[in-house]
């Protein structure tokens, strides 16, 4: 298998690397928000179609699906996401975002470029494998809606079910390395909106009001006890109040306040308990404040825990390690970030292997690690300063996808051995 992978990867020469780097910089400079990835989708479709793939656009609104069949054999699904986030870029790169307040801060531009590069190599190396490559360029991963939208649009009814679902995502690891954790690897992510209704009035007569600011402040503090007092130490849970909005005038007590919560869990029973505790606390603090109206709690986004199938992870990472070197394949442990790739695996009833792709300058990472300052000095995804080094990140990502795909596809068609 290692020889086959090496033969297919031989096409990743310097000219190809430069071409992919230019695509990456172009995508980075033109980020698009979830379900608005029209330019990105069109560019991806154009390139992949030129490699000989059957391309279908507008799957799940703005998604792109590319299929290449090479005789009888297994189908492997390769996923890349291509949406950006509402964040003002502060990297200072010459190819920084040209869109005001929108940035590829999660590395989805790198995911997409790597998959485009891998698809070209697989197409050119089609004499070395049999089966079907099913490439999915997914919108709206950051909101947790994209995979679901593509499934509901008939992804597997229209294009067939894969034997395995593979994907990768950027991480604050050294470029040239990948990381994969078997079992629960990415947390379930829930986003909640809490609307607290009080009774507004003038700041000079607080006794005539029910102050939602105080109500919100008490709720924020009490929510911190969910993790520290209601969850066992062996269970990993994160509850974050990321936003508190109330009022617009220092002389007035507003009528309502709004909280935005982010919840991360790995176990379904723990998730259920945590969400119930949040609702109980919110309602209790409103009652303690004398609110006349019961708070509104709305689920905005929800992404289930992503479980890497242990056998699939071992099989895929063994292949990846055969070309990258086993020292460059690590187990980083579970990650509290959410990812909806598992939605595709569940819908397809196929094992999932989702790995991390390092993008940090190796020397800078080593210095920060030695000083114990990686959390401070190594910008991670979702940071306005996140700027992966183009190489060797790009080559590593292409290599990992090609190796992962070939280990699931069949061998050369008969007569081609």
N, C-alpha and C positions, 0 to 999 in steps of 0.2 A: 504493500500500500504506500509506503514512504516513497518508493521509486515513482509510482504513478502520480502522487501529489507533486513531487519535484518536477516531473515532466510537464505537468499542466502549469505549474508556477514559473516555468522557464520563460513564459511570455511576459512576465512582469519585469521588463527591462527598464532602462533609464528613461527612454522616451515615453513609455507608458506611465511611469511614475510622475513625470512632469505634467503629462496630460491630466492625470487624476488630481494632482496638486492644484492645477488651474481650475478644475471643476469644483474642488473643495472651497477654494478661496471665493469663487463666484457664488456658490451657495451660501457661504458664510456672510457675504456682503449683502445678500438679498433674502433675509429671513422672512418667513410668513407665519402668521398665527394659526392655531388649530382650525381646520376646515376652511382655511383660506390659502392653502398651499398651491395655488393655481400655476404660478410660474415654475415652481420647483417640480410639480408633477409633470408639466409639459416638457421640461428639459430632460427629466429622467426618462419619460416615455420615448422621446426622440432618440436618445442615445441607445437605450436598450433595444429598441426596435431595429436600429441599424446593425445590431449584433446578430439578428436573426430570430429574436424571440417574438412570439405572438403576444401583443401588448393590448390590455384592456384598461381604459381610463375611467375615472369617475366611479370607482367601486367604493361603496361606503362614503359617498359624496366626492372626496378628492383623492381617494386612494388609487394606486396603480398596481396592476397585476401583470407579471411577465412569465410566460411559460415556454420552456424548451423541452421537447420530447426527443428521446434518442432510443427508440425501440422499447421492448418490454423491460420492466424493472421497477424498482421502488420509486416513490415520489418523495422528495425532500423539500420542505418549505424553509426558505431563508427570508427573514424579516428585517427591514430597516424602517425606522420612523423618520419623518422629515418636517415636523412642525417645530416652531420656535416659541419663545416665551416673551411676555411683556416686561422687558427689562432693558434699561439703558446700558449699552456696552461701554466699558471703561478700560479696555485692553490696550488702546493706543495702536492697534495693528494697522498697517496700511490698507488692509482689506476688511476693516471693521464694518459693522452694520451700517448700511446706507438708509435704513428705516428708523425713524425717530421712535425710540422707546420699545423697540423689538430687537431681540438678540437670539442667536443660536448659542445659548448658554449651557445647553445640555449635551452638545456634541452630536445632535441629530444630523447635522450636515456631514459630519465625519462618518456616521453610520451609513448614510445614503451613498456617499462617495465610495466607501469600501465595498458596498454591495454592487454598485455599478461596475467597479473594477473586477470583482469576483465573477460577475456574470459574463463579462467579456472573455476572461480566461477559460471559464467552463465551456463557453460556446466554441472558442478556438480549439479547445482540447477535447471536443466531443468524441473523438475516436478512442478515448481512454475510459469512457464510462457508458452505462446504459441506464434507462429510467427517465424520470422527469424532474427537471428543476422548476420549482414553483416559487417565484420571487414575489414578495409582498412589500410594497412601499406604502407604509401606513401613515395616515394622518392622525392628528389629535391624540398622540400618545400622552402628552403631558397632562391632559385633562382626563385621561382614562376612558375616553369615549371612542377612539378610533378603531380598535380591534373589534369592539362590539358592533360598531356601525358596518364594518366590512363583513362580519359574520351574518348580520341581519340582511345584508344585501346579497346573500347567497354565495359567499366566497367558496365554500366547500361543495355546494351543490353545482356551481358553475365550473369549477376548476379541479374538482377531485380532492380526495383526502390524502394527506401526506402520511408517510411512515414515521416521520420525525419533524419536529418544529425547532428550528435553530435561530438564534439571534445573539447580538452583542450590543453592549452599551458602554459609553465612555465612563472612566472612573479616575480618581486621583491616585493613579498608580504609575510607575515608571513606564515610559514609552518603550515598546519592545516586549512587554509582558502582557499576559492575560490571566484572569482569575475566575475560577468557577467553584461554586459551593454546592454540593449535592444536597437534596432535601429542600426544606423551605429556605429560599435564597433571597427573595425580595418580599418586603412586607406588604400586607394589605394596607391600603391607604384610603381613608375616609375624610372628606371635607364637609364640614357642617356650617350652616349659618344659623345663628341664634339671635332672634329679635326680641328684646326686652322692652315691654311697654310700661311706662310709668304715668305720671301726671305732671305736665309741665307747668311752669309758672315763673315768677320773678325771683331773682336771687335774694331779694330783701325779705321774702316771705316763704322760706323753705318749708315751714310747717304746713303750708297749704298744698304742698306738692308730694309726689312720690318720685324721688330722684333716681332716674335710671342709670346715671353715672355711678353713683354709689352702689347701686344694685349690680352693675356690670363689674365694678372693681372687686366687690365681694365674691362674685361668681368666678372671676379669674383666679383669685387667690385660693378659693375652695377647690377649683378644678385641679390644682397642683397636688392635691391629696389622693387623686385617683390612682396615680402611679405609686406613690409612696406608701399608701395605706390600704389600697383595695386590690392590689395585684401582687401575686407571689414573687419573691425575688428571682425565681428561676425563669419567669416569663418576661420577655422583652416587650415593653409598651412605651410609646411616646405620645404625649398629649401636648399640643402646642396651640396657644391662642396667638394667632398671627396678626390679628387686626381687631381693634376696638374703636368704633366710631360713634360719637355722640355730640350733639350740640354744635353751635357755630358762633355763639355770643357769650362773653364772660358774664354778662349781666342777666342771663336767662338760664333757667333749668329746662333742659329739653324734655320732650315727651317720650322719646325712645332712644335706645342704644342698640348697636349691632355688634356681635362678635363673630369672627371667623375662626373655626377650629380645624386643626389638622391632627388626625389620629393614625398611628402606625401600630400594627399588631401582626403576629405570626400564627396565632392559633384561633380557630373559629369560635371556640367557647370563650376564650379570653376577650376576643373582639366584642362578642355579644354582651359580656359582663361590663366592659368598659363603656360601650355606648349607652347601656342602661344606667350606669352610674352618672354619666354626663347629663342625661335627661333628668334624673332624680335631683341632682345638685342644682341644675338651672331652675327647675320648678320650685325647689325648696327656697332658694335665695330670693326668688320673686315673691313667694308667699311671705317670707320673713320681712321683706321690704314693704309689704302692704299693697302690692300691685293688684289692681282690679282684674287684669287680663292675664291669662295663662301665656307664658312665652311661646313663641313659634320656633320650632327646631326643624330645619330643612336640610336634607342631604343633597349636597350639590354635586359631588363626585364620589365614586366608590370604585376601588380597584382591588380585586381579590389577591390573596397571597400567591406568589409565584413559586411553584415547587419544581425544582430540577430533578427529573427522574435520575436516580443514582446510576443505573446501568447506562442510560443515554449520556450522562455527563462523563462517565469513565470512558466510554467508547469514543466520544467526540474529542475529549481532551487528550486522550492517548494519541489520536491522529494529529492533533494540533501540536502536541509536544514533540512528535517525531520530526517536525520540520523547524519549529521554533527553538527546540531544546527543552528538556524537562525542567531545567532550572528556571525557565521563563514562564512556567505554568504553575500558579499557586492556588491555594484555597483561602480566600480572604474572609471566610465566614459569612453569615447572613448579613445582608445590607438592608437598612431601614427604608431605603427608597422604594417606591412602588413602580410596577411596570405591568402593562396589560398584555404582554406576550402570552401569559398563561391562559388568557381568554381564548386565544387561537388554539392552544393545545387541548384545552377542555372541549371546545366545540368540534375539533377534529378527532378527538379521542386518540391522541398521539402523544408520545413522550416529548418532553420539552428539555432543551439544554440552552440556557441563556448564560453567557459569560461576560466578564468585564474586560474592557480594552483599555490598557494604560495609555495615557497621553501626556504625562508630565516629562519635562526635560530630565533625563536620568541623573545627570550630575547635580542639578538643583535639588532634586528629590533626595538624593543621597546625603547632601549637606544638611537639608532640613531634618531628615530622619536622624542623623547623627546628633544634631543639636536638640532633638525632641520638639521641633517646631513645625511639623508637617501640617497640623491643623491650621496654623497661622500663616505659614509661608507658601503653602501649595494650594493655589486656588482650585476648588472642586467644582463639578457641575452645579449649575444654578447660581454661580457667582458671576457678578458683572465683570470680573477679571479673568474668567476661565478662558484659557487660550492654549489648547493642546499644540504641541510641536507637530508640524505636518509629517515629518519623517523622524523616526521610523514608525510613527503611529499608523500612517496610511498603509504602508507595506505590511505591517503586522496584522492589521484588520482584514486586508484582502487575503492574506495567507491563511488566517484562521477560518474564514468563511469557505475558502476553497477546500482546505483540508477537512473541515467539518462536513461539507456537502459530499465529498468523494467517499468518506467512510460510510455513508448511508446509501449512496447510489450503487447500482450494480457494476460489475466489471465490464470490460470492453465488449461490444457486440460481437457475435460469432463471426469469425473470419478476420477480426481486427487484432487478434492477440499477437 
